[in-house]
Amino acid sequence: MSSTQASYKVTVDTIRINEILSQLNDKDAKKAIKSALRKSVSIIRKEAQRNLGAVVKANSLKKEVHVAIYRNASGARVDLLDRRKKGSKAFTLKFFELGTKERATNKGANRGSITASYFFRTAVESKKNEAEKSLEQNIINSIMKVVNKKK
């Protein structure tokens, strides 16, 4: 019985969202959806930054956890590597995520290894459900904000 009510609630909210979206033009609707996606995905980004802070003390690397919203507003992603940014040190984040094996130079000097911390994987696993749950409410809030601006 509770699963039927939950699916009904989602249907009612979806109908409500579609009614409000029909009042907006495509540009405003896309802007509202992108804003909601950015808010929801930033939950995972903040958790990844917090986990990275426990692994590495460099605050500049925290800024390298990147959020990308698709142009057609169909989705979003959180990345460890932003290829568009020149001079970025983001490539080092994968070493802290996955770890490295023991390294040595040709002359035999030890260069050490990095143990895998999986800071990004744990952030995604722990905050994925929270981000998905907040997405619907964020979409409604963003759409209402745009509608209220237009009035």
Z-matrix of the N, CA and C atoms (Angstrom, degrees):
N
C 1 1.441
C 2 1.526 1 110.57
N 3 1.319 2 117.44 1 -41.88
C 4 1.463 3 120.00 2 -178.13
C 5 1.529 4 111.05 3 -68.63
N 6 1.342 5 117.65 4 -33.12
C 7 1.465 6 118.84 5 178.49
C 8 1.528 7 111.23 6 -68.13
N 9 1.341 8 117.27 7 -32.22
C 10 1.458 9 120.67 8 176.83
C 11 1.519 10 110.05 9 -67.93
N 12 1.320 11 117.26 10 -42.59
C 13 1.457 12 120.69 11 178.54
C 14 1.519 13 111.31 12 -63.47
N 15 1.337 14 117.14 13 -39.93
C 16 1.460 15 120.46 14 -179.29
C 17 1.518 16 110.55 15 -65.18
N 18 1.325 17 117.64 16 -43.22
C 19 1.456 18 119.41 17 179.79
C 20 1.528 19 110.59 18 -69.17
N 21 1.303 20 116.90 19 -32.15
C 22 1.459 21 120.28 20 177.16
C 23 1.528 22 110.07 21 -66.73
N 24 1.318 23 116.30 22 -41.41
C 25 1.461 24 121.08 23 179.12
C 26 1.521 25 110.30 24 -60.55
N 27 1.312 26 117.04 25 -42.96
C 28 1.459 27 120.93 26 178.80
C 29 1.525 28 109.88 27 -63.00
N 30 1.318 29 117.20 28 -40.85
C 31 1.462 30 121.14 29 179.38
C 32 1.517 31 110.82 30 -64.01
N 33 1.333 32 117.14 31 -44.55
C 34 1.456 33 120.83 32 179.65
C 35 1.522 34 109.95 33 -62.56
N 36 1.343 35 118.14 34 -44.49
C 37 1.452 36 121.47 35 179.01
C 38 1.526 37 111.23 36 -64.75
N 39 1.328 38 117.52 37 -36.76
C 40 1.459 39 121.12 38 178.49
C 41 1.522 40 110.23 39 -64.93
N 42 1.317 41 116.90 40 -41.15
C 43 1.471 42 120.81 41 177.88
C 44 1.518 43 109.51 42 -64.16
N 45 1.325 44 116.88 43 -42.02
C 46 1.466 45 121.58 44 179.03
C 47 1.524 46 110.74 45 -62.65
N 48 1.316 47 117.07 46 -43.03
C 49 1.467 48 121.46 47 178.60
C 50 1.519 49 110.41 48 -63.01
N 51 1.322 50 117.01 49 -44.21
C 52 1.462 51 120.65 50 -179.37
C 53 1.530 52 111.66 51 -64.23
N 54 1.332 53 117.51 52 -37.58
C 55 1.470 54 120.64 53 177.49
C 56 1.529 55 111.13 54 -63.54
N 57 1.317 56 115.98 55 -43.63
C 58 1.460 57 120.02 56 -179.74
C 59 1.529 58 110.33 57 -68.54
N 60 1.334 59 116.72 58 -40.63
C 61 1.468 60 120.38 59 179.22
C 62 1.525 61 112.08 60 -63.30
N 63 1.330 62 116.92 61 -31.71
C 64 1.465 63 119.53 62 -179.58
C 65 1.530 64 111.67 63 -66.35
N 66 1.333 65 116.98 64 -21.02
C 67 1.464 66 121.21 65 178.14
C 68 1.531 67 111.99 66 -77.59
N 69 1.319 68 116.76 67 -19.73
C 70 1.460 69 121.09 68 -175.97
C 71 1.521 70 111.03 69 -98.57
N 72 1.332 71 115.95 70 156.37
C 73 1.461 72 119.00 71 171.57
C 74 1.526 73 108.59 72 -81.28
N 75 1.325 74 116.85 73 171.41
C 76 1.465 75 120.66 74 -174.03
C 77 1.528 76 112.75 75 -61.61
N 78 1.313 77 116.87 76 -39.35
C 79 1.459 78 120.81 77 -177.64
C 80 1.527 79 111.49 78 -64.25
N 81 1.324 80 116.96 79 -45.65
C 82 1.463 81 120.70 80 179.99
C 83 1.528 82 111.69 81 -68.96
N 84 1.319 83 116.73 82 -38.17
C 85 1.464 84 120.25 83 179.10
C 86 1.527 85 110.39 84 -64.63
N 87 1.320 86 116.55 85 -44.09
C 88 1.466 87 120.85 86 179.55
C 89 1.525 88 110.51 87 -64.08
N 90 1.317 89 116.42 88 -39.10
C 91 1.463 90 121.25 89 179.07
C 92 1.527 91 110.78 90 -63.49
N 93 1.326 92 116.88 91 -41.93
C 94 1.464 93 121.27 92 179.68
C 95 1.526 94 111.23 93 -66.71
N 96 1.316 95 116.76 94 -41.84
C 97 1.469 96 120.22 95 -179.67
C 98 1.520 97 110.61 96 -67.18
N 99 1.337 98 117.13 97 -40.93
C 100 1.464 99 120.12 98 178.14
C 101 1.524 100 111.11 99 -62.14
N 102 1.304 101 116.62 100 -40.04
C 103 1.460 102 121.02 101 178.57
C 104 1.529 103 110.90 102 -62.45
N 105 1.314 104 116.20 103 -42.93
C 106 1.470 105 120.80 104 179.45
C 107 1.528 106 110.87 105 -66.51
N 108 1.318 107 116.84 106 -41.18
C 109 1.467 108 120.29 107 177.61
C 110 1.524 109 110.69 108 -61.99
N 111 1.311 110 116.53 109 -43.01
C 112 1.467 111 120.93 110 -179.59
C 113 1.530 112 110.86 111 -61.52
N 114 1.333 113 117.40 112 -42.08
C 115 1.466 114 120.68 113 179.01
C 116 1.527 115 111.05 114 -63.72
N 117 1.324 116 116.80 115 -42.48
C 118 1.460 117 120.41 116 -176.99
C 119 1.523 118 112.02 117 -70.32
N 120 1.314 119 116.75 118 -40.86
C 121 1.460 120 120.39 119 -178.46
C 122 1.525 121 111.02 120 -73.04
N 123 1.316 122 116.43 121 -27.13
C 124 1.461 123 118.98 122 -179.82
C 125 1.528 124 112.09 123 -65.59
N 126 1.321 125 117.66 124 -19.69
C 127 1.470 126 121.13 125 175.15
C 128 1.525 127 109.54 126 -61.89
N 129 1.319 128 116.68 127 -45.40
C 130 1.464 129 121.31 128 179.22
C 131 1.524 130 109.95 129 -68.75
N 132 1.328 131 117.12 130 -40.30
C 133 1.463 132 121.17 131 -179.32
C 134 1.533 133 110.62 132 -61.28
N 135 1.323 134 117.40 133 -44.97
C 136 1.461 135 120.70 134 -179.28
C 137 1.527 136 111.46 135 -63.57
N 138 1.322 137 116.24 136 -39.05
C 139 1.467 138 119.73 137 178.10
C 140 1.524 139 110.71 138 -65.92
N 141 1.348 140 117.02 139 -41.21
C 142 1.463 141 120.68 140 177.92
C 143 1.529 142 110.47 141 -63.40
N 144 1.311 143 117.59 142 -40.49
C 145 1.463 144 121.04 143 177.90
C 146 1.524 145 111.07 144 -64.93
N 147 1.313 146 116.08 145 -39.36
C 148 1.470 147 119.94 146 178.65
C 149 1.527 148 110.79 147 -65.68
N 150 1.342 149 116.34 148 -43.11
C 151 1.464 150 120.35 149 177.97
C 152 1.526 151 111.19 150 -65.24
N 153 1.317 152 117.15 151 -38.11
C 154 1.468 153 121.16 152 178.77
C 155 1.515 154 110.36 153 -65.14
N 156 1.327 155 117.56 154 -35.78
C 157 1.460 156 121.15 155 178.48
C 158 1.515 157 112.71 156 -61.65
N 159 1.321 158 117.49 157 -28.32
C 160 1.457 159 121.20 158 177.50
C 161 1.525 160 111.71 159 -76.51
N 162 1.339 161 116.68 160 -22.75
C 163 1.467 162 121.95 161 -177.85
C 164 1.524 163 111.47 162 -91.89
N 165 1.331 164 116.61 163 -46.32
C 166 1.463 165 122.99 164 -174.74
C 167 1.525 166 108.67 165 -124.45
N 168 1.284 167 117.07 166 141.11
C 169 1.463 168 120.85 167 -178.91
C 170 1.527 169 112.87 168 -88.74
N 171 1.335 170 118.83 169 -4.62
C 172 1.470 171 122.16 170 -178.50
C 173 1.527 172 109.86 171 -77.95
N 174 1.328 173 116.53 172 111.57
C 175 1.462 174 120.68 173 179.66
C 176 1.522 175 112.09 174 -69.77
N 177 1.328 176 117.32 175 -23.96
C 178 1.467 177 119.83 176 -179.29
C 179 1.524 178 111.22 177 -66.17
N 180 1.324 179 117.63 178 -27.78
C 181 1.465 180 120.20 179 178.93
C 182 1.521 181 112.20 180 -73.23
N 183 1.314 182 118.06 181 -24.66
C 184 1.464 183 120.48 182 178.91
C 185 1.520 184 111.16 183 -63.03
N 186 1.323 185 116.78 184 -32.66
C 187 1.460 186 121.20 185 179.96
C 188 1.528 187 112.22 186 -71.03
N 189 1.306 188 117.17 187 -14.65
C 190 1.461 189 121.44 188 -176.65
C 191 1.531 190 113.26 189 -82.29
N 192 1.321 191 118.52 190 -9.19
C 193 1.469 192 120.86 191 173.20
C 194 1.520 193 105.78 192 -74.57
N 195 1.311 194 116.39 193 116.32
C 196 1.464 195 122.86 194 -164.62
C 197 1.532 196 111.66 195 -109.51
N 198 1.337 197 116.20 196 139.94
C 199 1.464 198 122.82 197 174.39
C 200 1.524 199 107.73 198 -109.26
N 201 1.323 200 116.83 199 131.17
C 202 1.469 201 121.66 200 177.63
C 203 1.525 202 108.41 201 -125.76
N 204 1.331 203 115.67 202 127.97
C 205 1.460 204 122.32 203 176.65
C 206 1.522 205 106.81 204 -105.98
N 207 1.318 206 117.47 205 130.16
C 208 1.464 207 120.97 206 -178.77
C 209 1.520 208 110.69 207 -66.31
N 210 1.312 209 116.81 208 143.68
C 211 1.463 210 121.72 209 -175.64
C 212 1.525 211 113.22 210 -60.08
N 213 1.325 212 116.39 211 -35.78
C 214 1.467 213 118.76 212 -179.03
C 215 1.530 214 112.05 213 -86.25
N 216 1.314 215 117.23 214 9.39
C 217 1.470 216 124.44 215 176.90
C 218 1.525 217 112.67 216 60.90
N 219 1.328 218 116.94 217 29.57
C 220 1.458 219 119.89 218 179.82
C 221 1.523 220 112.53 219 -90.20
N 222 1.320 221 117.97 220 -9.12
C 223 1.451 222 120.04 221 179.99
C 224 1.509 223 111.77 222 174.91
N 225 1.336 224 114.56 223 -174.88
C 226 1.455 225 121.26 224 -178.99
C 227 1.524 226 108.85 225 -150.71
N 228 1.334 227 115.39 226 164.30
C 229 1.458 228 119.57 227 177.00
C 230 1.522 229 109.64 228 -146.74
N 231 1.325 230 115.02 229 158.32
C 232 1.450 231 122.51 230 174.48
C 233 1.521 232 105.92 231 -114.53
N 234 1.338 233 116.94 232 126.99
C 235 1.463 234 122.23 233 -176.48
C 236 1.514 235 111.06 234 -121.01
N 237 1.320 236 114.22 235 156.31
C 238 1.451 237 120.39 236 170.68
C 239 1.521 238 111.09 237 -94.01
N 240 1.322 239 117.60 238 -11.42
C 241 1.457 240 120.87 239 -175.79
C 242 1.516 241 110.31 240 -133.72
N 243 1.318 242 116.55 241 122.34
C 244 1.459 243 122.32 242 175.78
C 245 1.518 244 106.99 243 -108.33
N 246 1.311 245 116.86 244 104.50
C 247 1.462 246 121.36 245 -175.75
C 248 1.527 247 113.18 246 -69.88
N 249 1.317 248 117.54 247 -16.43
C 250 1.459 249 120.62 248 -177.78
C 251 1.520 250 112.53 249 -79.88
N 252 1.288 251 118.26 250 -17.25
C 253 1.454 252 122.54 251 -173.48
C 254 1.527 253 109.88 252 -91.85
N 255 1.323 254 117.22 253 117.47
C 256 1.465 255 121.98 254 178.41
C 257 1.531 256 109.61 255 -81.26
N 258 1.317 257 115.68 256 144.20
C 259 1.456 258 120.66 257 178.30
C 260 1.511 259 114.12 258 73.90
N 261 1.311 260 117.62 259 15.57
C 262 1.456 261 122.00 260 -177.62
C 263 1.528 262 110.80 261 -79.43
N 264 1.297 263 116.17 262 145.50
C 265 1.468 264 122.12 263 175.28
C 266 1.530 265 111.49 264 -98.92
N 267 1.327 266 116.37 265 16.37
C 268 1.462 267 120.94 266 -175.70
C 269 1.523 268 112.66 267 -64.23
N 270 1.334 269 117.54 268 -23.65
C 271 1.459 270 119.12 269 -179.92
C 272 1.524 271 111.83 270 -61.99
N 273 1.324 272 118.01 271 -21.95
C 274 1.464 273 120.60 272 179.45
C 275 1.527 274 112.23 273 -74.32
N 276 1.323 275 117.44 274 -19.85
C 277 1.464 276 120.12 275 -178.39
C 278 1.524 277 111.89 276 -62.45
N 279 1.326 278 117.27 277 -34.29
C 280 1.468 279 119.12 278 -179.96
C 281 1.525 280 111.23 279 -65.43
N 282 1.340 281 117.78 280 -28.23
C 283 1.463 282 120.24 281 177.45
C 284 1.523 283 111.00 282 -68.77
N 285 1.333 284 116.80 283 -37.89
C 286 1.467 285 119.90 284 177.98
C 287 1.526 286 111.09 285 -74.25
N 288 1.329 287 117.24 286 -30.82
C 289 1.465 288 121.35 287 178.78
C 290 1.525 289 111.34 288 -71.44
N 291 1.328 290 116.77 289 -52.17
C 292 1.462 291 121.57 290 -172.69
C 293 1.522 292 114.32 291 -99.48
N 294 1.324 293 117.62 292 -15.61
C 295 1.456 294 121.44 293 -178.30
C 296 1.515 295 111.73 294 81.87
N 297 1.329 296 115.87 295 171.98
C 298 1.467 297 121.85 296 177.48
C 299 1.520 298 108.27 297 -134.97
N 300 1.323 299 114.95 298 160.65
C 301 1.464 300 118.92 299 176.55
C 302 1.525 301 109.43 300 -89.35
N 303 1.305 302 116.64 301 171.99
C 304 1.456 303 122.71 302 178.60
C 305 1.521 304 109.29 303 -62.39
N 306 1.342 305 115.98 304 132.36
C 307 1.466 306 120.50 305 -177.93
C 308 1.521 307 110.03 306 -123.15
N 309 1.348 308 114.25 307 152.46
C 310 1.464 309 120.32 308 176.56
C 311 1.519 310 108.55 309 -148.77
N 312 1.321 311 116.31 310 152.68
C 313 1.461 312 120.53 311 177.51
C 314 1.520 313 109.06 312 -78.10
N 315 1.342 314 116.70 313 175.75
C 316 1.465 315 120.89 314 177.82
C 317 1.524 316 111.73 315 -63.42
N 318 1.314 317 117.16 316 -29.07
C 319 1.470 318 121.04 317 179.49
C 320 1.527 319 111.92 318 -84.98
N 321 1.319 320 117.16 319 -2.88
C 322 1.460 321 121.07 320 175.43
C 323 1.510 322 115.48 321 97.12
N 324 1.328 323 118.42 322 5.60
C 325 1.464 324 120.12 323 178.84
C 326 1.528 325 109.61 324 -71.16
N 327 1.313 326 115.29 325 131.18
C 328 1.454 327 120.98 326 -176.85
C 329 1.533 328 109.93 327 -75.64
N 330 1.328 329 117.05 328 132.37
C 331 1.465 330 122.28 329 177.98
C 332 1.523 331 111.89 330 -112.31
N 333 1.314 332 117.75 331 0.70
C 334 1.452 333 121.78 332 172.63
C 335 1.521 334 114.51 333 80.45
N 336 1.313 335 114.23 334 -173.01
C 337 1.462 336 121.10 335 179.09
C 338 1.530 337 107.96 336 -144.65
N 339 1.320 338 114.94 337 164.64
C 340 1.461 339 121.25 338 176.85
C 341 1.520 340 107.04 339 -120.03
N 342 1.325 341 116.48 340 127.56
C 343 1.461 342 119.25 341 177.67
C 344 1.527 343 109.21 342 -78.41
N 345 1.309 344 116.63 343 144.07
C 346 1.465 345 121.91 344 -179.08
C 347 1.521 346 109.62 345 -68.54
N 348 1.338 347 116.30 346 132.61
C 349 1.458 348 119.83 347 179.11
C 350 1.525 349 111.88 348 -108.04
N 351 1.319 350 117.56 349 -21.42
C 352 1.467 351 123.38 350 179.35
C 353 1.533 352 111.69 351 53.22
N 354 1.326 353 116.88 352 40.09
C 355 1.456 354 121.13 353 -178.74
C 356 1.524 355 111.66 354 -63.30
N 357 1.326 356 117.14 355 -36.39
C 358 1.464 357 120.68 356 -177.80
C 359 1.527 358 110.76 357 -75.94
N 360 1.309 359 117.01 358 -44.13
C 361 1.466 360 121.32 359 -179.44
C 362 1.527 361 110.96 360 -60.71
N 363 1.308 362 117.19 361 -43.48
C 364 1.464 363 119.77 362 -179.67
C 365 1.531 364 111.27 363 -68.10
N 366 1.332 365 116.53 364 -34.33
C 367 1.473 366 119.75 365 177.20
C 368 1.520 367 110.59 366 -64.24
N 369 1.319 368 117.03 367 -43.54
C 370 1.465 369 121.04 368 -179.88
C 371 1.525 370 110.20 369 -65.23
N 372 1.327 371 116.91 370 -45.63
C 373 1.462 372 120.39 371 -178.78
C 374 1.529 373 112.05 372 -64.12
N 375 1.323 374 117.42 373 -38.48
C 376 1.462 375 119.57 374 -175.30
C 377 1.531 376 112.94 375 -79.61
N 378 1.324 377 118.74 376 -30.98
C 379 1.460 378 121.31 377 -173.60
C 380 1.522 379 114.78 378 -109.81
N 381 1.317 380 118.13 379 1.47
C 382 1.467 381 120.94 380 -177.48
C 383 1.529 382 111.82 381 -60.88
N 384 1.319 383 116.96 382 -48.82
C 385 1.470 384 120.47 383 -178.98
C 386 1.520 385 111.73 384 -63.78
N 387 1.317 386 116.57 385 -40.54
C 388 1.465 387 120.42 386 179.43
C 389 1.536 388 110.84 387 -63.26
N 390 1.322 389 116.70 388 -41.13
C 391 1.469 390 120.68 389 179.48
C 392 1.524 391 110.89 390 -66.31
N 393 1.323 392 117.15 391 -41.08
C 394 1.466 393 120.55 392 179.41
C 395 1.529 394 111.02 393 -65.71
N 396 1.326 395 117.14 394 -39.63
C 397 1.461 396 120.44 395 179.69
C 398 1.524 397 111.94 396 -68.28
N 399 1.315 398 116.36 397 -35.92
C 400 1.467 399 119.35 398 -178.28
C 401 1.528 400 112.48 399 -77.97
N 402 1.320 401 117.62 400 -17.20
C 403 1.465 402 120.98 401 -175.98
C 404 1.522 403 111.91 402 -60.51
N 405 1.327 404 117.63 403 -47.00
C 406 1.459 405 120.92 404 -177.73
C 407 1.531 406 111.37 405 -61.72
N 408 1.323 407 116.08 406 -45.55
C 409 1.462 408 119.49 407 179.59
C 410 1.521 409 110.94 408 -66.56
N 411 1.334 410 117.22 409 -37.71
C 412 1.462 411 120.33 410 178.00
C 413 1.525 412 111.76 411 -65.00
N 414 1.329 413 117.06 412 -37.59
C 415 1.469 414 120.59 413 178.01
C 416 1.524 415 109.64 414 -64.03
N 417 1.323 416 116.90 415 -46.78
C 418 1.469 417 120.46 416 179.68
C 419 1.528 418 110.40 417 -60.58
N 420 1.330 419 116.86 418 -45.47
C 421 1.465 420 120.19 419 -179.44
C 422 1.526 421 111.96 420 -63.89
N 423 1.318 422 117.61 421 -41.82
C 424 1.468 423 121.08 422 -179.32
C 425 1.519 424 111.36 423 -66.67
N 426 1.322 425 116.74 424 -40.65
C 427 1.465 426 120.75 425 179.67
C 428 1.528 427 109.81 426 -66.17
N 429 1.325 428 116.31 427 -43.56
C 430 1.462 429 119.58 428 179.51
C 431 1.530 430 110.91 429 -63.96
N 432 1.321 431 116.85 430 -36.05
C 433 1.467 432 120.76 431 178.26
C 434 1.527 433 110.72 432 -63.27
N 435 1.355 434 116.58 433 -42.42
C 436 1.466 435 120.61 434 178.96
C 437 1.526 436 110.23 435 -68.41
N 438 1.332 437 117.48 436 -41.07
C 439 1.467 438 120.95 437 179.62
C 440 1.526 439 110.27 438 -63.10
N 441 1.335 440 117.53 439 -43.10
C 442 1.458 441 121.18 440 -179.56
C 443 1.531 442 111.92 441 -66.75
N 444 1.331 443 117.46 442 -31.84
C 445 1.466 444 121.37 443 176.41
C 446 1.507 445 111.29 444 -66.22
N 447 1.335 446 116.31 445 -37.49
C 448 1.458 447 121.39 446 -176.61
C 449 1.532 448 112.47 447 -70.43
N 450 1.331 449 116.73 448 -23.55
C 451 1.464 450 120.28 449 -176.57
C 452 1.499 451 111.75 450 -73.54
